């Protein structure tokens, strides 16, 4: 029987005992992560560094592969990097930040916001699909496993329904983590864009967590968990369509939230520890210590002379002197690309690149 996608909510009761137990566990770790994130003095440090990780992992699901080094250099030196995959990943970072700004400004996640996010991601304004022909295939066999809605009016109506479900809690009163997982299934099944659906859908996950107050800042990203279990992810998406197997899908997504929250807690603690260590040792041994210096060194795994000059309001010669001394002191590693130098925060780079 051909699956026909219907508006949310589904007729099935999604809040089974197993689902609610798993949701409660996931909520506990999310609450711990939310509290821990407040211990980092400058929230931009977490927003920026962890969004880079998410961009890399989410893009890898779509087989857009880049290294940490290529991605970080793309941000610093787009004129030198020239790596197409790194550029695409960088567009993901911009799209994520765009979404976070929109949620912060309006408190909403609308269909128009989703259009803006995808436009930033794909660097075009193609909008929702207007032509038939889109089908999802098995990557190994090439067999068509699912045909999403083809009629533009149906896509518009389903996206309007999705907007209502996300923003009007009274329309569907359900645990917000369960709602996030259901919305993710629905968005991926609508498949409203010609390209960028998967990455846009994964951005929506964290934006919903922020919008519902489960996090203050976007620091929990499910892409790494999905990458590690990609066959299960696609299999369980399809199983909802084929067998209405909501419970298995929800348990998978809630498990991903739980394990990702646990992993992110470890990363945030490690960043906080490294930040404190750098702060203490630099303040003790270098007269040029300042909080602006620490913020610069931890805002991104890589920095360069121009950034330090801008952030500290010092001359180019002074910024170069500071970075060279920190390189000699073992805090940074000096590298060159083209005719320019950049400096790697050794502790932060190690934390963000450990699997």
C-alpha positions in Angstrom: 0.0 0.0 0.0 1.4 3.4 -0.9 2.1 5.6 2.1 0.3 9.0 2.0 1.8 11.6 4.4 -0.9 13.2 6.6 -0.7 16.3 8.8 0.4 16.0 12.4 -0.6 14.9 15.0 -0.7 11.2 14.0 -3.7 9.1 15.2 -1.4 6.8 17.2 -0.7 7.6 20.9 3.0 8.4 20.9 3.5 8.7 24.6 3.8 5.1 25.5 5.3 4.0 28.8 8.6 3.2 27.1 8.7 6.5 25.3 7.9 8.5 28.4 10.6 6.7 30.5 13.2 7.4 27.8 12.0 11.0 27.5 12.4 11.5 31.3 16.0 10.3 31.1 16.8 12.5 28.2 15.3 15.5 29.9 17.6 14.9 33.0 20.7 15.1 30.9 19.4 18.1 28.9 18.8 19.9 32.1 22.3 19.2 33.3 23.7 20.4 30.0 21.6 23.6 30.2 22.9 24.4 33.6 26.5 23.5 32.8 26.5 25.8 29.7 25.8 28.8 32.0 29.2 28.2 33.7 31.1 29.2 30.6 31.5 33.0 31.0 31.1 33.8 27.3 28.3 31.8 25.7 29.6 32.6 22.2 32.5 30.3 22.9 30.1 27.3 23.1 27.8 28.5 20.3 30.7 29.0 17.9 32.9 26.0 18.7 30.1 23.4 18.9 28.3 24.7 15.8 31.4 24.0 13.8 31.3 20.4 15.1 27.7 20.1 14.2 28.2 21.5 10.7 31.0 19.0 10.0 29.0 16.0 11.3 25.7 17.0 9.7 27.3 17.5 6.3 29.0 14.1 6.6 25.6 12.4 6.7 25.1 13.8 3.2 28.6 12.6 2.2 30.0 16.2 2.3 33.3 15.3 3.8 35.9 17.7 5.1 38.5 17.7 7.8 38.5 19.8 10.9 41.6 21.6 9.6 39.9 22.4 6.3 36.8 23.7 8.0 38.6 25.9 10.5 40.8 27.4 7.7 37.8 28.1 5.6 36.5 30.4 8.3 39.8 32.2 8.7 41.0 32.3 5.1 38.3 31.7 2.5 40.5 33.2 -0.1 43.1 30.5 0.4 41.1 27.4 1.5 39.2 26.8 -1.8 37.8 23.5 -0.5 34.3 23.0 -1.9 33.2 20.7 0.9 34.5 23.0 3.6 32.6 25.9 2.0 29.4 23.9 2.1 30.0 23.1 5.7 30.6 26.7 6.4 27.3 27.5 4.8 25.7 25.2 7.3 27.2 27.2 10.2 25.8 30.4 8.7 22.3 28.7 8.3 22.4 27.5 11.9 23.3 30.9 13.2 20.6 32.5 11.1 18.0 30.1 12.6 19.2 30.8 16.1 18.9 34.5 15.6 15.4 34.2 14.2 14.2 32.1 17.2 15.8 34.6 19.6 14.2 37.5 17.9 10.7 36.1 17.4 10.3 33.1 19.7 8.9 31.2 16.7 10.0 28.7 14.0 7.8 29.6 11.0 7.7 28.2 7.5 9.3 31.4 6.3 12.1 31.0 8.8 12.7 27.5 7.5 12.9 29.0 4.0 15.5 31.5 5.2 17.6 28.8 6.9 17.6 26.6 3.8 18.4 29.6 1.5 21.4 30.4 3.7 22.4 26.7 3.6 22.1 26.3 -0.2 22.9 29.9 -1.1 19.9 30.1 -3.4 16.2 31.1 -3.1 14.6 28.1 -4.9 12.1 27.8 -2.1 9.7 24.9 -1.6 9.5 22.3 -4.4 7.2 23.3 -7.3 8.0 20.4 -9.7 7.3 16.7 -9.4 10.0 14.1 -9.7 11.6 14.0 -6.2 12.0 10.5 -4.8 14.2 9.0 -2.1 16.3 6.0 -3.0 18.2 3.3 -1.3 21.9 4.4 -1.4 23.1 0.9 -2.1 20.5 -0.5 -4.5 19.1 2.7 -6.1 15.6 1.4 -5.4 13.0 4.1 -4.7 11.9 3.6 -1.1 9.7 6.6 -0.6 8.1 9.3 -2.8 7.3 12.5 -0.8 4.4 14.7 -1.7 4.7 16.0 -5.2 1.9 18.6 -5.4 3.1 22.1 -4.4 -0.2 22.9 -2.7 0.2 19.7 -0.6 3.7 20.7 0.4 2.6 24.2 1.4 -0.3 22.8 3.4 1.9 20.3 5.2 4.4 23.0 6.0 1.6 25.2 7.4 0.6 22.3 9.6 4.1 21.8 10.8 4.4 25.5 11.7 1.3 25.2 13.8 2.5 22.0 15.5 5.9 23.6 16.4 4.6 26.9 17.6 1.1 26.2 19.2 1.7 23.9 22.1 -2.1 23.8 22.8 -2.7 22.4 19.3 -0.8 19.2 20.3 0.0 18.8 24.0 2.8 16.4 24.1 6.3 16.1 25.6 8.5 18.6 23.7 11.2 16.0 23.0 8.6 13.6 21.6 7.3 16.5 19.5 10.8 17.3 18.3 11.2 13.7 17.1 7.8 13.7 15.4 8.4 17.0 13.7 11.8 15.7 12.5 10.1 12.6 10.9 7.4 14.9 9.4 9.8 17.4 7.9 12.0 14.7 6.4 8.9 13.0 4.9 7.6 16.3 3.5 11.0 16.8 2.0 10.0 20.3 1.0 13.2 21.4 -0.8 15.0 20.3 -3.9 18.2 20.1 -1.8 19.3 20.5 1.8 16.4 18.8 3.5 18.4 16.6 5.8 20.7 19.4 7.0 17.8 21.8 7.4 15.9 19.2 9.4 18.8 18.7 11.7 19.1 22.4 12.3 15.4 22.4 13.2 16.0 19.8 16.0 18.2 22.1 18.1 16.2 25.2 17.3 13.1 23.4 18.7 15.1 22.6 21.9 16.0 26.3 22.3 12.5 27.5 21.5 10.9 25.2 24.1 13.3 26.3 26.7 15.1 23.0 27.1 18.3 24.8 26.2 19.3 28.5 26.4 21.8 28.2 23.5 22.1 25.8 20.6 24.7 23.3 21.9 23.1 19.9 21.5 23.5 18.4 18.0 22.3 15.0 17.0 24.3 14.7 13.8 27.2 12.7 15.3 24.8 10.2 16.9 23.0 9.9 13.5 26.3 9.5 11.6 27.2 6.6 13.9 23.9 4.8 13.3 23.0 6.1 9.8 21.5 2.8 8.6 19.2 2.6 11.7 18.2 6.3 11.2 17.0 5.8 7.6 15.5 2.3 8.4 13.4 3.6 11.3 12.2 6.7 9.4 10.9 4.3 6.7 9.5 1.9 9.2 7.1 4.7 10.5 5.9 5.1 6.9 5.6 1.4 6.2 4.4 0.1 9.6 3.4 3.1 11.6 6.2 2.1 14.0 6.4 5.3 15.9 7.6 3.9 19.2 10.9 2.5 17.7 11.6 5.8 15.9 10.9 7.9 19.1 13.1 5.6 21.2 15.9 6.0 18.7 15.6 9.8 18.7 15.3 10.1 22.4 18.3 7.8 22.9 20.2 10.1 20.5 19.3 13.1 22.6 20.4 11.4 25.8 23.7 10.1 24.5 24.5 13.4 22.7 23.7 15.3 25.9 26.1 13.1 27.8 28.8 13.6 25.2 28.3 17.3 25.1 28.4 17.6 28.9 31.9 16.1 28.7 33.0 18.5 26.0 31.6 21.5 27.8 33.4 20.5 31.0 36.6 19.9 29.0 36.3 23.4 27.4 35.7 25.0 30.8 38.7 23.2 32.3 41.0 24.2 29.4 39.7 27.8 29.5 40.4 28.0 33.2 43.8 26.6 32.8 44.8 29.0 30.0 43.3 31.9 32.0 45.3 31.1 35.1 48.6 30.4 33.4 48.5 33.3 31.0 47.5 35.7 33.8 50.4 34.5 35.9 53.1 34.7 33.3 52.1 37.3 30.7 51.6 41.0 31.4 49.3 41.3 28.4 46.6 39.0 29.8 43.0 40.1 29.4 39.6 38.5 29.3 39.3 39.7 25.7 42.4 37.7 24.9 40.9 34.6 26.5 37.7 35.1 24.6 39.6 35.4 21.3 41.6 32.2 21.9 38.5 30.1 22.7 36.0 31.7 20.3 37.4 29.4 17.6 40.1 26.7 17.5 42.1 28.9 15.2 42.9 32.6 15.4 45.0 35.0 13.4 46.8 38.3 13.8 43.9 40.4 12.3 41.4 38.9 14.8 43.5 39.6 17.8 44.2 43.1 16.6 40.5 43.7 16.2 39.4 42.1 19.5 42.1 43.7 21.7 42.3 47.0 19.9 46.1 46.8 19.5 48.4 47.3 16.6 49.4 44.6 14.2 52.9 44.5 15.6 51.6 44.1 19.2 49.1 41.4 18.2 51.9 39.5 16.4 54.1 39.7 19.5 51.3 38.4 21.8 50.6 35.4 19.6 54.2 34.6 19.0 54.9 34.6 22.8 51.9 32.3 23.4 53.2 30.0 20.7 56.5 29.9 22.4 54.8 29.2 25.7 53.1 26.1 24.3 49.5 27.5 24.3 49.3 27.9 20.5 50.7 26.2 17.5 51.8 28.6 14.7 51.0 27.5 11.1 51.2 29.2 7.7 48.9 29.3 4.7 49.9 31.2 1.6 51.6 34.3 3.0 49.5 34.4 6.2 50.1 32.9 9.6 47.4 31.5 11.9 47.6 30.1 15.4 45.9 26.9 16.7 44.6 26.7 20.3 46.2 23.4 21.1 43.9 22.4 24.0 40.7 23.5 22.3 41.6 21.7 19.0 42.3 18.5 20.9 38.9 18.6 22.7 37.0 19.3 19.5 38.7 16.7 17.3 38.6 13.8 19.7 36.1 11.2 18.6 
